[in-house]
């Protein structure tokens, strides 16, 4: 990997209107930067250190620790009381993106990066598209597709569980560099509102992007102060996209389309309701557990089959089709990819052989995803009552407590409110807050602090009833950790817990063999 001198980093910051001042930098301008880091835990000799963080989140002691380990200069929004050169900048998040891009030789410019944003469906759309592009890659003896999602990250060299929907810019550029070094050409990434707002993706551009939908979420003191800020952050993706695929059924569609037009991006629309959309889905119906539909555009009209449950996933499939056709991927690869597509933790179905226990595990965790999953469950399983089990995260997105409480109260026949990454808050306190909104519609709920115990209670409720139920296990998907405080503590996972109780039931005397 080519190494650059300090002067090149300063020049790039100045070019992007980030440079404020160079303090005591004259003697280091020709010095080669061997390492860039924003963490004092990742310092080697000749490191250029970036002081990243809001207000008091960055402490001077981090910088002093970095200096002890080998940092020779630092980038910051303020001057600290240390004896090494300082590159003063306007915004450390944006500046980190700029210097990370240079450090990794601007490989982002050599890749086809596809960005997917929206309140709901980013992961499913990304996986649908990965399956399509991988089918194309196999047939053409090319490398598979890298993916950076909220579920897991695969960059050609590493595969691991993700902690952020969109990683910090340095880590993101590392992923892109790994993909390039592995011979990968196509990279799909989920793009969060925070990544767009804070500048984590400042130095990236997208050959194609997708705007799926928008609904109130991530509103709170830590993320977005209000909905307008949330929406405006999402809309920034158009400035960075050559082609933008837009769902005509999204809320705020007039503003979305007008912003896209102003950005000069090429617009490709998709819809299940507007026949004039560039990608139009129609004849949508169930075929057993699968969903089948037709899709047509200016130069195509063909059938599609999805094996992942949920009628609402047609919109996600249309987004993937819009992106794929924009990349000139042939219909046969689109069909094969979508038929094989799975997304871990998304609409995963588990059931006993006699169908007494029927459960869906899904990541649904905000208003729009709750609306969609309740709507599709009622359509697809009209003969079953609904048990909903979920929690709300601690210390962020407080609006979800109201939204999820109200949506579950309106739609579920019984509700278990439980743990879901409580962080520094009490599970019981979060659950009581949610319950206030549930009670506007129903008293049929319980607060159960332990999530696995809540699932057990839900199963026992089903087994002790003469009525048919479907259990919706919402929010955690296939996650096997709970965030408690600063730590991620082990959790069995909703899928494993429900499978355990199904297995116990099928071995018990209650089970009637078919």
Buried (B, 14 or more C-beta within 10 A) or exposed (E): EEEBBBBBBBBBBBEBEBBBEBBEBEEBBEBEBBBBBBBBEBBEEBBBBBBBBEEEEBEEEBBBBBBEBBBBBBBBBEEBEBEBBBBBBEBBBBBBBBBBBBBBBBBBEEBBBBBBBBBBBBBBBBBBBBBBBBBBBEEEEBBBBBBBBBBBBBBBBEEEEBEBBBBBBBBBBBBBBBBBBBEBBBBBBBBBBBBBBBBBBBBBBBBBBBBBBBBBBBBBEEBBEEBEBBBBBBBBBBBBBEBBBBBBBBBBBEBBBEBBEEBEBEBBBBBBEEEEBBBBBBEBEEEEEEBBBEBBBEEEEEEBEBEBBBBBBBBBBBBBBBBBBBBEBBBEBBBBBBBEBBBBBBBBBBBBEEEBBBBBBBBBBBBBBBBBBBBBBEEBBEEBBBBBBBBBBBBBBBBBBBBBBBBBBBBBBBBBBBBBBBBEBEBBEBBEBBBEBBEEBBEEBBBBBEBBBBBBBBBEBBBEEEEEBBBBBBBBBBBBBBBBEEEBEEBBBBBBBBBBBBEEBBEEEEBEEE
